[in-house]
Amino acid sequence: MDHITKLRVGKNTIGIRGLKEALAEAAELFDGKPDTTAGKILLKELSAKNYIAPSAASTYEKAFHRAYLRHIGAPEDDALPAGLVEIKVLGPGCPRCERLERWVITVMTETGIEADLDHVRDLKEIASYGVMGTPALIINREVKAVGKVPSKATLTAWLTEAVAGR
């Protein structure tokens, strides 16, 4: 059975069936090296398992290429889309991890900040971010906290700063 993995495609987060498996195959095919055609090959393979509108194909291709680079540990070559605040809570689902996610949602609600929030629970995926403890908080690809739950005031300051920096 194919896993469904969340992936940022343009300004949206989409569930992609079979992405992890396809990335592993692509890494083997390209011998773990960056390749400009990886996105195109992944698009072709994943289109068989996921509906991808023809008008959105180039956006998906870029997202798949970005995912491939992340998978092999190569630096990503693109910036976040303007106006997007991307938040990742890293943690397997322990009470502190769940509290951090709830507090982030509370701060977003209280401040009216819109963001793409993802709670990463898979231990291998958490390890790929290079953090050595959980819960961890990443805002716009910058690690903000590891091993602790920041106060709501600190979360508010970080999210406000992230919005202002966009």
C-alpha positions as CSV (number, residue, x, y, z in Angstrom):
1,M,0.0,0.0,0.0
2,D,1.3,3.4,-0.9
3,H,1.8,6.0,1.8
4,I,0.3,9.4,1.5
5,T,2.8,12.2,2.1
6,K,2.1,15.9,2.5
7,L,3.9,18.1,0.1
8,R,3.8,21.9,-0.5
9,V,2.8,22.5,-4.1
10,G,2.7,26.2,-4.8
11,K,0.9,27.7,-1.8
12,N,-1.0,24.6,-0.9
13,T,-0.2,21.4,1.0
14,I,-1.3,18.4,-0.9
15,G,-1.3,14.7,0.0
16,I,0.7,12.7,-2.6
17,R,0.2,8.9,-2.8
18,G,3.5,7.0,-3.3
19,L,5.8,10.0,-2.9
20,K,8.2,8.3,-0.4
21,E,8.6,5.2,-2.6
22,A,9.1,7.3,-5.8
23,L,11.7,9.4,-4.1
24,A,13.6,6.3,-3.0
25,E,13.5,4.9,-6.5
26,A,14.6,8.3,-8.0
27,A,17.5,8.5,-5.5
28,E,18.6,5.0,-6.7
29,L,18.2,5.9,-10.3
30,F,20.3,9.1,-10.0
31,D,22.7,7.5,-7.6
32,G,21.8,10.0,-4.9
33,K,23.0,13.0,-6.9
34,P,21.1,16.2,-7.8
35,D,19.5,15.9,-11.3
36,T,17.4,18.5,-13.1
37,T,15.2,15.8,-14.6
38,A,14.1,14.3,-11.3
39,G,11.0,16.4,-11.1
40,K,9.9,15.5,-14.6
41,I,10.4,11.8,-13.9
42,L,8.6,12.0,-10.6
43,L,5.7,13.9,-12.2
44,K,5.3,11.1,-14.8
45,E,5.5,8.3,-12.2
46,L,3.3,10.0,-9.6
47,S,0.6,11.1,-12.1
48,A,-0.4,7.5,-12.5
49,K,-1.3,7.4,-8.7
50,N,-2.5,10.9,-8.2
51,Y,-4.7,13.3,-10.1
52,I,-2.6,16.2,-11.4
53,A,-4.4,18.7,-13.5
54,P,-2.5,19.4,-16.7
55,S,-2.5,23.1,-16.0
56,A,-0.7,22.5,-12.6
57,A,1.9,20.0,-14.0
58,S,4.8,22.5,-13.9
59,T,4.0,23.5,-10.3
60,Y,3.9,19.8,-9.3
61,E,7.2,19.2,-11.2
62,K,8.9,21.9,-9.2
63,A,7.5,20.6,-5.9
64,F,8.6,17.0,-6.8
65,H,12.1,18.3,-7.7
66,R,12.3,20.2,-4.3
67,A,11.2,17.0,-2.5
68,Y,13.9,15.0,-4.4
69,L,16.6,17.5,-3.3
70,R,15.4,17.3,0.3
71,H,15.3,13.5,0.1
72,I,19.0,13.2,-1.0
73,G,20.1,16.0,1.4
74,A,21.0,18.5,-1.2
75,P,20.2,22.2,-0.6
76,E,16.8,23.3,-1.9
77,D,17.2,26.0,-4.5
78,D,13.9,27.9,-4.1
79,A,12.4,30.4,-1.6
80,L,9.1,30.1,0.0
81,P,6.3,31.8,-2.0
82,A,5.6,35.4,-0.9
83,G,3.3,35.7,2.0
84,L,3.5,32.1,3.1
85,V,4.5,31.3,6.7
86,E,5.5,27.6,6.9
87,I,5.4,26.0,10.4
88,K,6.5,22.5,11.3
89,V,6.0,20.9,14.7
90,L,8.3,17.9,15.0
91,G,7.4,15.3,17.5
92,P,6.1,11.7,17.6
93,G,2.8,12.7,19.4
94,C,3.9,13.0,23.0
95,P,1.9,15.4,25.3
96,R,4.5,18.2,24.9
97,C,4.4,17.9,21.1
98,E,0.6,18.0,21.1
99,R,0.7,21.0,23.4
100,L,3.1,22.9,21.1
101,E,0.8,22.3,18.1
102,R,-2.2,23.5,20.1
103,W,-0.4,26.6,21.2
104,V,0.7,27.4,17.7
105,I,-2.9,27.0,16.5
106,T,-4.1,29.2,19.4
107,V,-1.5,31.9,18.5
108,M,-2.5,31.8,14.9
109,T,-6.2,32.2,15.8
110,E,-5.6,35.0,18.3
111,T,-3.3,37.0,15.9
112,G,-5.2,36.1,12.6
113,I,-1.9,34.8,11.1
114,E,-2.5,32.4,8.3
115,A,0.2,29.7,7.9
116,D,0.8,26.3,6.5
117,L,1.1,24.1,9.7
118,D,2.3,20.5,9.6
119,H,2.9,18.2,12.5
120,V,5.7,15.7,11.5
121,R,5.4,12.6,13.6
122,D,7.5,10.1,11.5
123,L,10.8,9.6,13.3
124,K,12.8,9.2,10.1
125,E,11.4,12.4,8.7
126,I,12.1,14.2,12.1
127,A,15.7,13.1,11.9
128,S,16.0,14.5,8.4
129,Y,15.6,18.0,9.9
130,G,18.8,17.5,12.0
131,V,17.2,18.2,15.3
132,M,18.3,16.2,18.3
133,G,15.2,16.4,20.5
134,T,11.5,16.9,20.4
135,P,9.3,18.7,20.4
136,A,10.9,21.0,17.8
137,L,9.5,24.0,16.0
138,I,10.5,25.2,12.6
139,I,9.2,28.4,11.1
140,N,10.0,29.3,7.5
141,R,12.7,26.6,7.4
142,E,14.5,28.0,10.5
143,V,14.7,25.9,13.7
144,K,13.3,28.0,16.5
145,A,13.0,25.6,19.4
146,V,14.3,22.1,20.2
147,G,13.3,20.0,23.3
148,K,11.0,22.6,24.8
149,V,7.6,24.2,24.4
150,P,8.1,28.0,24.0
151,S,5.8,30.4,25.8
152,K,2.7,31.7,23.9
153,A,4.3,35.2,24.0
154,T,7.5,33.8,22.3
155,L,5.4,32.0,19.7
156,T,3.5,35.2,19.0
157,A,6.7,37.1,18.6
158,W,8.2,34.5,16.2
159,L,5.1,34.2,14.1
160,T,4.7,38.0,13.9
161,E,8.3,38.3,12.9
162,A,7.8,35.6,10.2
163,V,4.9,37.5,8.7
164,A,6.8,40.8,8.7
165,G,9.8,39.1,7.1
166,R,7.7,37.9,4.1
